[in-house]
Amino acid sequence: MSKSALCFLSLTLICSAVTFADATSMPFWEMAAKAGIGIFGLLFVASLFVGRRIKFDPVLR
């Protein structure tokens, strides 16, 4: 797993912990955390796809 994927995964987990802990009584922070889950989760999946690029060796041996 790349460093960027690990970073996005940790940010997604932090946002989900804030959402599920219900520690915030302010609706703005809860909405921001839910948006963070979606954005960082999507970026995590995208960074996993980018990290799985197949290396092509044009020289056939």
N, C-alpha and C positions, 0 to 999 in steps of 0.2 A: 504494500500500500504506500502510495506516495505521501510526501509531507503535506501537500495541499489537501489530499483526501482525508488524512488524519485530522487536520485542522478543521475542515468542514464538518466532519463527524462529531468532533468535540463541541463545536458551536451548535450543532443540531441537538445534541444531548443536553447542553446547558439550557437552550431555549425550551426544550420539552420539560426539563425539570422545573423551570420557572412556571410553565403553564400548568403542570399537574400538581405542583406543590400548593398552588393557589395562595402564594405568599403575598401577592399584590392585590390590594383591594381597588386599585385604579384600573379602569377598563382600557386605558391607553396602553399600559405596559403589557397587559394580557394579549391585546390585539397585536402589539409589536412582536411579542414572543411567538405567537401563532404564525405571523408572517415570516419570522426568522426561521421557524421550523420548515416552512415550505421552500423558502429561498435557499437556505443552507443545505437542506436535504437534496434539492435538485442539483445544486453545485457539487455535492458529494457524489451523487450518481454520475454526473458528467465527468468529474475528475477520475472516477474509476474507469469509465469508458476510454478516456484519453490515455490513461496509464496502461491500458491493455493493447496498445498498438503493436502489431506484428512487425518485427524487423525483417525487411526483405533484402536478401543478398542477391544482387543482380548477376554476380559471377557464379555460373554453374560449375561445380568442381567435379 
